[in-house]
Amino acid sequence: MCRDRDFDLKHALPQNVDAPVQDLEIETLFEAITAGDRLIHEIARIAALTGAKVKLEEISYHQRALDDALRNPAVVRNEYEHAGEAIEREKSSTLASFVTLTPLVE
């Protein structure tokens, strides 16, 4: 999503975000555009609710990326699959490390 850095899934949301999200029923929009995909939901939520400081050049970059994605949907699906697999492997690896390094209580 970002040309010069990785997208930060742990980006803190503004403190006052809950009221407008509820008032405008933005969660309904997120649910509709993400079709139940929790990862995409979280990305959309963070991007939409923290994007007020976006520069014009970043918007242009996003528009070009979207245009490219719309022209190549198979590539996007493939990349999404690979990203999901990598996230799952990382979760499994972290869990395995925790289980391996945690001493058994007798």
N, CA, C and O atoms as CSV, one atom per row, in Angstrom:
chain,resi,resn,atom,element,x,y,z
A,1,MET,N,N,0.805,-1.197,0.000
A,1,MET,CA,C,0.000,0.000,0.000
A,1,MET,C,C,0.847,1.260,0.000
A,1,MET,O,O,0.441,2.292,-0.534
A,2,CYS,N,N,2.000,1.175,0.587
A,2,CYS,CA,C,2.860,2.349,0.662
A,2,CYS,C,C,4.073,2.129,-0.231
A,2,CYS,O,O,4.681,1.059,-0.230
A,3,ARG,N,N,4.405,3.143,-0.975
A,3,ARG,CA,C,5.510,3.031,-1.924
A,3,ARG,C,C,6.864,2.919,-1.238
A,3,ARG,O,O,7.731,2.166,-1.681
A,4,ASP,N,N,7.044,3.670,-0.155
A,4,ASP,CA,C,8.362,3.758,0.471
A,4,ASP,C,C,8.472,3.078,1.835
A,4,ASP,O,O,9.489,3.216,2.514
A,5,ARG,N,N,7.432,2.344,2.242
A,5,ARG,CA,C,7.464,1.648,3.531
A,5,ARG,C,C,6.398,0.564,3.552
A,5,ARG,O,O,5.472,0.568,2.740
A,6,ASP,N,N,6.539,-0.356,4.485
A,6,ASP,CA,C,5.528,-1.386,4.669
A,6,ASP,C,C,4.307,-0.791,5.358
A,6,ASP,O,O,4.419,0.139,6.157
A,7,PHE,N,N,3.153,-1.334,5.040
A,7,PHE,CA,C,1.928,-0.905,5.712
A,7,PHE,C,C,1.987,-1.400,7.150
A,7,PHE,O,O,2.331,-2.556,7.395
A,8,ASP,N,N,1.657,-0.543,8.091
A,8,ASP,CA,C,1.758,-0.861,9.510
A,8,ASP,C,C,0.404,-1.298,10.049
A,8,ASP,O,O,-0.475,-0.472,10.294
A,9,LEU,N,N,0.244,-2.609,10.230
A,9,LEU,CA,C,-1.018,-3.135,10.767
A,9,LEU,C,C,-1.200,-2.790,12.240
A,9,LEU,O,O,-2.296,-2.935,12.782
A,10,LYS,N,N,-0.144,-2.339,12.881
A,10,LYS,CA,C,-0.231,-1.996,14.303
A,10,LYS,C,C,-0.342,-0.481,14.501
A,10,LYS,O,O,-0.192,0.020,15.616
A,11,HIS,N,N,-0.605,0.233,13.416
A,11,HIS,CA,C,-0.727,1.692,13.477
A,11,HIS,C,C,-1.845,2.062,14.451
A,11,HIS,O,O,-2.958,1.545,14.352
A,12,ALA,N,N,-1.552,2.937,15.369
A,12,ALA,CA,C,-2.556,3.374,16.342
A,12,ALA,C,C,-3.616,4.233,15.665
A,12,ALA,O,O,-3.304,5.137,14.890
A,13,LEU,N,N,-4.858,3.937,15.968
A,13,LEU,CA,C,-5.957,4.733,15.445
A,13,LEU,C,C,-6.111,5.989,16.294
A,13,LEU,O,O,-5.741,5.990,17.468
A,14,PRO,N,N,-6.650,7.051,15.717
A,14,PRO,CA,C,-6.880,8.265,16.507
A,14,PRO,C,C,-7.758,7.958,17.727
A,14,PRO,O,O,-8.598,7.059,17.676
A,15,GLN,N,N,-7.568,8.690,18.801
A,15,GLN,CA,C,-8.305,8.432,20.040
A,15,GLN,C,C,-9.805,8.618,19.887
A,15,GLN,O,O,-10.580,7.916,20.537
A,16,ASN,N,N,-10.222,9.531,19.058
A,16,ASN,CA,C,-11.642,9.854,18.919
A,16,ASN,C,C,-12.325,9.115,17.773
A,16,ASN,O,O,-13.361,9.569,17.289
A,17,VAL,N,N,-11.779,8.005,17.336
A,17,VAL,CA,C,-12.283,7.342,16.132
A,17,VAL,C,C,-13.603,6.591,16.357
A,17,VAL,O,O,-14.376,6.428,15.414
A,18,ASP,N,N,-13.872,6.141,17.559
A,18,ASP,CA,C,-15.062,5.318,17.793
A,18,ASP,C,C,-16.374,6.050,17.522
A,18,ASP,O,O,-17.297,5.468,16.951
A,19,ALA,N,N,-16.469,7.307,17.922
A,19,ALA,CA,C,-17.725,8.055,17.736
A,19,ALA,C,C,-18.091,8.214,16.259
A,19,ALA,O,O,-19.216,7.884,15.882
A,20,PRO,N,N,-17.182,8.709,15.407
A,20,PRO,CA,C,-17.582,8.835,13.996
A,20,PRO,C,C,-17.820,7.489,13.321
A,20,PRO,O,O,-18.686,7.379,12.454
A,21,VAL,N,N,-17.066,6.472,13.705
A,21,VAL,CA,C,-17.277,5.135,13.123
A,21,VAL,C,C,-18.689,4.663,13.443
A,21,VAL,O,O,-19.380,4.118,12.582
A,22,GLN,N,N,-19.110,4.873,14.680
A,22,GLN,CA,C,-20.456,4.469,15.075
A,22,GLN,C,C,-21.516,5.372,14.442
A,22,GLN,O,O,-22.506,4.881,13.900
A,23,ASP,N,N,-21.313,6.686,14.508
A,23,ASP,CA,C,-22.303,7.634,13.966
A,23,ASP,C,C,-22.538,7.427,12.476
A,23,ASP,O,O,-23.676,7.490,12.010
A,24,LEU,N,N,-21.470,7.181,11.729
A,24,LEU,CA,C,-21.570,7.031,10.278
A,24,LEU,C,C,-21.757,5.585,9.838
A,24,LEU,O,O,-21.862,5.297,8.645
A,25,GLU,N,N,-21.797,4.673,10.819
A,25,GLU,CA,C,-21.942,3.237,10.554
A,25,GLU,C,C,-20.899,2.750,9.547
A,25,GLU,O,O,-21.207,2.000,8.620
A,26,ILE,N,N,-19.671,3.192,9.753
A,26,ILE,CA,C,-18.581,2.848,8.845
A,26,ILE,C,C,-18.259,1.353,8.891
A,26,ILE,O,O,-17.788,0.790,7.903
A,27,GLU,N,N,-18.510,0.711,10.030
A,27,GLU,CA,C,-18.266,-0.739,10.110
A,27,GLU,C,C,-19.092,-1.487,9.066
A,27,GLU,O,O,-18.646,-2.503,8.532
A,28,THR,N,N,-20.284,-0.993,8.775
A,28,THR,CA,C,-21.124,-1.617,7.748
A,28,THR,C,C,-20.426,-1.558,6.394
A,28,THR,O,O,-20.454,-2.525,5.632
A,29,LEU,N,N,-19.807,-0.436,6.100
A,29,LEU,CA,C,-19.055,-0.277,4.858
A,29,LEU,C,C,-17.867,-1.236,4.828
A,29,LEU,O,O,-17.638,-1.906,3.821
A,30,PHE,N,N,-17.105,-1.308,5.935
A,30,PHE,CA,C,-15.958,-2.211,5.989
A,30,PHE,C,C,-16.392,-3.666,5.788
A,30,PHE,O,O,-15.734,-4.420,5.070
A,31,GLU,N,N,-17.489,-4.053,6.418
A,31,GLU,CA,C,-17.988,-5.424,6.269
A,31,GLU,C,C,-18.367,-5.703,4.810
A,31,GLU,O,O,-18.087,-6.782,4.288
A,32,ALA,N,N,-18.996,-4.737,4.163
A,32,ALA,CA,C,-19.424,-4.928,2.777
A,32,ALA,C,C,-18.237,-5.034,1.820
A,32,ALA,O,O,-18.250,-5.872,0.918
A,33,ILE,N,N,-17.224,-4.208,1.999
A,33,ILE,CA,C,-16.113,-4.214,1.041
A,33,ILE,C,C,-15.109,-5.325,1.298
A,33,ILE,O,O,-14.308,-5.650,0.422
A,34,THR,N,N,-15.142,-5.919,2.506
A,34,THR,CA,C,-14.143,-6.949,2.808
A,34,THR,C,C,-14.710,-8.365,2.767
A,34,THR,O,O,-13.962,-9.335,2.893
A,35,ALA,N,N,-16.014,-8.489,2.594
A,35,ALA,CA,C,-16.672,-9.796,2.449
A,35,ALA,C,C,-16.251,-10.796,3.525
A,35,ALA,O,O,-16.065,-11.981,3.248
A,36,GLY,N,N,-16.106,-10.303,4.749
A,36,GLY,CA,C,-15.789,-11.198,5.859
A,36,GLY,C,C,-14.315,-11.536,6.031
A,36,GLY,O,O,-13.963,-12.263,6.960
A,37,ASP,N,N,-13.456,-11.036,5.175
A,37,ASP,CA,C,-12.022,-11.311,5.288
A,37,ASP,C,C,-11.453,-10.412,6.381
A,37,ASP,O,O,-11.365,-9.198,6.196
A,38,ARG,N,N,-11.064,-10.994,7.522
A,38,ARG,CA,C,-10.628,-10.217,8.679
A,38,ARG,C,C,-9.347,-9.422,8.410
A,38,ARG,O,O,-9.213,-8.296,8.889
A,39,LEU,N,N,-8.409,-9.990,7.654
A,39,LEU,CA,C,-7.168,-9.280,7.357
A,39,LEU,C,C,-7.458,-8.035,6.512
A,39,LEU,O,O,-6.988,-6.943,6.829
A,40,ILE,N,N,-8.224,-8.203,5.452
A,40,ILE,CA,C,-8.572,-7.070,4.594
A,40,ILE,C,C,-9.402,-6.047,5.378
A,40,ILE,O,O,-9.243,-4.841,5.187
A,41,HIS,N,N,-10.274,-6.520,6.247
A,41,HIS,CA,C,-11.074,-5.626,7.084
A,41,HIS,C,C,-10.158,-4.745,7.932
A,41,HIS,O,O,-10.353,-3.531,7.994
A,42,GLU,N,N,-9.173,-5.337,8.577
A,42,GLU,CA,C,-8.275,-4.573,9.438
A,42,GLU,C,C,-7.440,-3.578,8.621
A,42,GLU,O,O,-7.220,-2.444,9.046
A,43,ILE,N,N,-6.980,-4.016,7.452
A,43,ILE,CA,C,-6.211,-3.115,6.583
A,43,ILE,C,C,-7.079,-1.947,6.134
A,43,ILE,O,O,-6.648,-0.796,6.196
A,44,ALA,N,N,-8.291,-2.231,5.682
A,44,ALA,CA,C,-9.202,-1.172,5.223
A,44,ALA,C,C,-9.519,-0.208,6.359
A,44,ALA,O,O,-9.558,1.007,6.162
A,45,ARG,N,N,-9.741,-0.747,7.529
A,45,ARG,CA,C,-10.078,0.078,8.698
A,45,ARG,C,C,-8.926,1.026,9.040
A,45,ARG,O,O,-9.133,2.228,9.209
A,46,ILE,N,N,-7.733,0.487,9.139
A,46,ILE,CA,C,-6.575,1.310,9.482
A,46,ILE,C,C,-6.309,2.344,8.382
A,46,ILE,O,O,-6.071,3.516,8.671
A,47,ALA,N,N,-6.350,1.907,7.139
A,47,ALA,CA,C,-6.080,2.825,6.024
A,47,ALA,C,C,-7.101,3.960,5.976
A,47,ALA,O,O,-6.731,5.121,5.800
A,48,ALA,N,N,-8.369,3.632,6.131
A,48,ALA,CA,C,-9.417,4.657,6.038
A,48,ALA,C,C,-9.401,5.613,7.227
A,48,ALA,O,O,-9.648,6.809,7.074
A,49,LEU,N,N,-9.112,5.080,8.405
A,49,LEU,CA,C,-9.220,5.904,9.607
A,49,LEU,C,C,-7.936,6.640,9.971
A,49,LEU,O,O,-7.933,7.457,10.893
A,50,THR,N,N,-6.855,6.364,9.265
A,50,THR,CA,C,-5.600,7.068,9.538
A,50,THR,C,C,-5.083,7.799,8.306
A,50,THR,O,O,-3.969,8.323,8.327
A,51,GLY,N,N,-5.859,7.844,7.248
A,51,GLY,CA,C,-5.388,8.381,5.977
A,51,GLY,C,C,-5.493,9.871,5.784
A,51,GLY,O,O,-5.217,10.353,4.686
A,52,ALA,N,N,-5.877,10.627,6.794
A,52,ALA,CA,C,-6.071,12.069,6.618
A,52,ALA,C,C,-4.781,12.814,6.284
A,52,ALA,O,O,-4.831,13.909,5.724
A,53,LYS,N,N,-3.639,12.241,6.616
A,53,LYS,CA,C,-2.360,12.916,6.383
A,53,LYS,C,C,-1.693,12.469,5.080
A,53,LYS,O,O,-0.509,12.730,4.866
A,54,VAL,N,N,-2.442,11.804,4.220
A,54,VAL,CA,C,-1.895,11.277,2.977
A,54,VAL,C,C,-1.584,12.419,2.014
A,54,VAL,O,O,-2.363,13.361,1.862
A,55,LYS,N,N,-0.437,12.311,1.375
A,55,LYS,CA,C,-0.014,13.331,0.411
A,55,LYS,C,C,-0.568,13.005,-0.971
A,55,LYS,O,O,-0.921,11.860,-1.253
A,56,LEU,N,N,-0.640,14.011,-1.820
A,56,LEU,CA,C,-1.159,13.861,-3.172
A,56,LEU,C,C,-0.403,12.782,-3.942
A,56,LEU,O,O,-1.015,11.988,-4.657
A,57,GLU,N,N,0.914,12.745,-3.803
A,57,GLU,CA,C,1.716,11.742,-4.526
A,57,GLU,C,C,1.369,10.321,-4.072
A,57,GLU,O,O,1.424,9.387,-4.872
A,58,GLU,N,N,1.008,10.149,-2.783
A,58,GLU,CA,C,0.601,8.830,-2.302
A,58,GLU,C,C,-0.746,8.434,-2.893
A,58,GLU,O,O,-0.959,7.271,-3.233
A,59,ILE,N,N,-1.650,9.393,-3.016
A,59,ILE,CA,C,-2.955,9.111,-3.626
A,59,ILE,C,C,-2.765,8.694,-5.081
A,59,ILE,O,O,-3.393,7.739,-5.537
A,60,SER,N,N,-1.910,9.397,-5.809
A,60,SER,CA,C,-1.628,9.046,-7.205
A,60,SER,C,C,-1.034,7.647,-7.297
A,60,SER,O,O,-1.392,6.870,-8.182
A,61,TYR,N,N,-0.121,7.329,-6.377
A,61,TYR,CA,C,0.483,5.991,-6.344
A,61,TYR,C,C,-0.600,4.931,-6.120
A,61,TYR,O,O,-0.606,3.902,-6.795
A,62,HIS,N,N,-1.513,5.178,-5.177
A,62,HIS,CA,C,-2.592,4.222,-4.901
A,62,HIS,C,C,-3.501,4.054,-6.119
A,62,HIS,O,O,-3.934,2.943,-6.427
A,63,GLN,N,N,-3.786,5.151,-6.804
A,63,GLN,CA,C,-4.639,5.070,-7.991
A,63,GLN,C,C,-3.976,4.239,-9.092
A,63,GLN,O,O,-4.642,3.444,-9.756
A,64,ARG,N,N,-2.678,4.420,-9.283
A,64,ARG,CA,C,-1.957,3.619,-10.289
A,64,ARG,C,C,-1.918,2.149,-9.881
A,64,ARG,O,O,-2.070,1.263,-10.722
A,65,ALA,N,N,-1.712,1.891,-8.585
A,65,ALA,CA,C,-1.686,0.509,-8.096
A,65,ALA,C,C,-3.052,-0.143,-8.281
A,65,ALA,O,O,-3.132,-1.304,-8.682
A,66,LEU,N,N,-4.119,0.584,-7.997
A,66,LEU,CA,C,-5.467,0.054,-8.188
A,66,LEU,C,C,-5.723,-0.240,-9.658
A,66,LEU,O,O,-6.266,-1.292,-9.993
A,67,ASP,N,N,-5.339,0.675,-10.535
A,67,ASP,CA,C,-5.508,0.471,-11.968
A,67,ASP,C,C,-4.772,-0.793,-12.418
A,67,ASP,O,O,-5.306,-1.592,-13.187
A,68,ASP,N,N,-3.548,-0.961,-11.932
A,68,ASP,CA,C,-2.759,-2.146,-12.259
A,68,ASP,C,C,-3.436,-3.415,-11.733
A,68,ASP,O,O,-3.487,-4.431,-12.426
A,69,ALA,N,N,-3.947,-3.346,-10.519
A,69,ALA,CA,C,-4.621,-4.506,-9.928
A,69,ALA,C,C,-5.884,-4.879,-10.706
A,69,ALA,O,O,-6.168,-6.061,-10.903
A,70,LEU,N,N,-6.634,-3.877,-11.145
A,70,LEU,CA,C,-7.853,-4.150,-11.905
A,70,LEU,C,C,-7.551,-4.771,-13.271
A,70,LEU,O,O,-8.355,-5.534,-13.807
A,71,ARG,N,N,-6.407,-4.442,-13.814
A,71,ARG,CA,C,-6.012,-5.025,-15.096
A,71,ARG,C,C,-5.435,-6.436,-14.951
A,71,ARG,O,O,-5.393,-7.197,-15.918
A,72,ASN,N,N,-4.992,-6.778,-13.739
A,72,ASN,CA,C,-4.323,-8.068,-13.506
A,72,ASN,C,C,-4.878,-8.773,-12.270
A,72,ASN,O,O,-4.133,-9.014,-11.319
A,73,PRO,N,N,-6.170,-9.109,-12.262
A,73,PRO,CA,C,-6.763,-9.691,-11.053
A,73,PRO,C,C,-6.160,-11.040,-10.653
A,73,PRO,O,O,-6.092,-11.348,-9.463
A,74,ALA,N,N,-5.729,-11.831,-11.603
A,74,ALA,CA,C,-5.140,-13.138,-11.264
A,74,ALA,C,C,-3.839,-12.967,-10.491
A,74,ALA,O,O,-3.559,-13.722,-9.560
A,75,VAL,N,N,-3.057,-11.988,-10.874
A,75,VAL,CA,C,-1.795,-11.719,-10.169
A,75,VAL,C,C,-2.090,-11.264,-8.743
A,75,VAL,O,O,-1.411,-11.683,-7.805
A,76,VAL,N,N,-3.090,-10.415,-8.575
A,76,VAL,CA,C,-3.448,-9.921,-7.240
A,76,VAL,C,C,-3.907,-11.081,-6.363
A,76,VAL,O,O,-3.479,-11.192,-5.214
A,77,ARG,N,N,-4.768,-11.943,-6.887
A,77,ARG,CA,C,-5.228,-13.099,-6.113
A,77,ARG,C,C,-4.067,-13.993,-5.709
A,77,ARG,O,O,-4.015,-14.475,-4.578
A,78,ASN,N,N,-3.143,-14.216,-6.625
A,78,ASN,CA,C,-1.979,-15.049,-6.352
A,78,ASN,C,C,-1.112,-14.430,-5.243
A,78,ASN,O,O,-0.694,-15.128,-4.319
A,79,GLU,N,N,-0.849,-13.142,-5.337
A,79,GLU,CA,C,-0.050,-12.451,-4.317
A,79,GLU,C,C,-0.747,-12.484,-2.962
A,79,GLU,O,O,-0.103,-12.665,-1.929
A,80,TYR,N,N,-2.065,-12.309,-2.972
A,80,TYR,CA,C,-2.831,-12.349,-1.721
A,80,TYR,C,C,-2.730,-13.734,-1.079
A,80,TYR,O,O,-2.550,-13.855,0.133
A,81,GLU,N,N,-2.845,-14.770,-1.900
A,81,GLU,CA,C,-2.703,-16.143,-1.393
A,81,GLU,C,C,-1.348,-16.355,-0.736
A,81,GLU,O,O,-1.253,-16.895,0.366
A,82,HIS,N,N,-0.294,-15.918,-1.437
A,82,HIS,CA,C,1.061,-16.073,-0.901
A,82,HIS,C,C,1.232,-15.292,0.401
A,82,HIS,O,O,1.856,-15.786,1.340
A,83,ALA,N,N,0.694,-14.100,0.463
A,83,ALA,CA,C,0.795,-13.293,1.682
A,83,ALA,C,C,0.076,-13.983,2.838
A,83,ALA,O,O,0.593,-14.029,3.955
A,84,GLY,N,N,-1.105,-14.515,2.574
A,84,GLY,CA,C,-1.858,-15.237,3.603
A,84,GLY,C,C,-1.114,-16.456,4.100
A,84,GLY,O,O,-1.092,-16.730,5.300
A,85,GLU,N,N,-0.496,-17.199,3.169
A,85,GLU,CA,C,0.293,-18.373,3.556
A,85,GLU,C,C,1.484,-17.965,4.418
A,85,GLU,O,O,1.803,-18.645,5.393
A,86,ALA,N,N,2.135,-16.876,4.071
A,86,ALA,CA,C,3.289,-16.401,4.849
A,86,ALA,C,C,2.862,-15.989,6.254
A,86,ALA,O,O,3.558,-16.280,7.227
A,87,ILE,N,N,1.730,-15.319,6.360
A,87,ILE,CA,C,1.229,-14.908,7.673
A,87,ILE,C,C,0.919,-16.138,8.517
A,87,ILE,O,O,1.258,-16.180,9.699
A,88,GLU,N,N,0.282,-17.134,7.922
A,88,GLU,CA,C,-0.036,-18.361,8.656
A,88,GLU,C,C,1.226,-19.095,9.090
A,88,GLU,O,O,1.290,-19.612,10.205
A,89,ARG,N,N,2.238,-19.147,8.210
A,89,ARG,CA,C,3.509,-19.796,8.580
A,89,ARG,C,C,4.158,-19.060,9.742
A,89,ARG,O,O,4.692,-19.684,10.659
A,90,GLU,N,N,4.110,-17.743,9.701
A,90,GLU,CA,C,4.701,-16.954,10.785
A,90,GLU,C,C,3.971,-17.213,12.096
A,90,GLU,O,O,4.605,-17.356,13.142
A,91,LYS,N,N,2.647,-17.275,12.048
A,91,LYS,CA,C,1.876,-17.572,13.260
A,91,LYS,C,C,2.226,-18.951,13.794
A,91,LYS,O,O,2.424,-19.127,14.996
A,92,SER,N,N,2.301,-19.925,12.901
A,92,SER,CA,C,2.632,-21.295,13.303
A,92,SER,C,C,4.030,-21.358,13.897
A,92,SER,O,O,4.258,-22.032,14.902
A,93,SER,N,N,4.964,-20.650,13.270
A,93,SER,CA,C,6.339,-20.636,13.741
A,93,SER,C,C,6.428,-19.996,15.118
A,93,SER,O,O,7.147,-20.491,15.986
A,94,THR,N,N,5.714,-18.915,15.324
A,94,THR,CA,C,5.712,-18.233,16.616
A,94,THR,C,C,5.112,-19.131,17.681
A,94,THR,O,O,5.640,-19.209,18.790
A,95,LEU,N,N,4.026,-19.805,17.365
A,95,LEU,CA,C,3.397,-20.718,18.307
A,95,LEU,C,C,4.322,-21.882,18.622
A,95,LEU,O,O,4.451,-22.283,19.778
A,96,ALA,N,N,4.970,-22.430,17.586
A,96,ALA,CA,C,5.885,-23.543,17.792
A,96,ALA,C,C,7.056,-23.122,18.673
A,96,ALA,O,O,7.479,-23.890,19.537
A,97,SER,N,N,7.582,-21.932,18.475
A,97,SER,CA,C,8.681,-21.425,19.301
A,97,SER,C,C,8.241,-21.278,20.741
A,97,SER,O,O,8.981,-21.622,21.663
A,98,PHE,N,N,7.036,-20.769,20.937
A,98,PHE,CA,C,6.521,-20.586,22.286
A,98,PHE,C,C,6.382,-21.933,22.983
A,98,PHE,O,O,6.801,-22.092,24.129
A,99,VAL,N,N,5.794,-22.897,22.288
A,99,VAL,CA,C,5.594,-24.233,22.876
A,99,VAL,C,C,6.934,-24.888,23.155
A,99,VAL,O,O,7.101,-25.517,24.200
A,100,THR,N,N,7.902,-24.755,22.241
A,100,THR,CA,C,9.212,-25.367,22.399
A,100,THR,C,C,9.986,-24.740,23.548
A,100,THR,O,O,10.661,-25.444,24.299
A,101,LEU,N,N,9.892,-23.421,23.692
A,101,LEU,CA,C,10.705,-22.716,24.687
A,101,LEU,C,C,10.029,-22.638,26.065
A,101,LEU,O,O,10.674,-22.278,27.049
A,102,THR,N,N,8.754,-22.969,26.137
A,102,THR,CA,C,8.045,-22.881,27.415
A,102,THR,C,C,8.272,-24.164,28.199
A,102,THR,O,O,7.904,-25.241,27.730
A,103,PRO,N,N,8.869,-24.075,29.382
A,103,PRO,CA,C,9.097,-25.287,30.172
A,103,PRO,C,C,7.782,-25.882,30.652
A,103,PRO,O,O,6.830,-25.158,30.943
A,104,LEU,N,N,7.743,-27.161,30.728
A,104,LEU,CA,C,6.564,-27.845,31.223
A,104,LEU,C,C,6.499,-27.701,32.740
A,104,LEU,O,O,7.518,-27.798,33.425
A,105,VAL,N,N,5.325,-27.474,33.246
A,105,VAL,CA,C,5.129,-27.375,34.694
A,105,VAL,C,C,4.843,-28.772,35.222
A,105,VAL,O,O,3.980,-29.482,34.706
A,106,GLU,N,N,5.568,-29.148,36.242
A,106,GLU,CA,C,5.375,-30.503,36.813
A,106,GLU,C,C,4.561,-30.461,38.060
A,106,GLU,O,O,4.305,-31.502,38.665
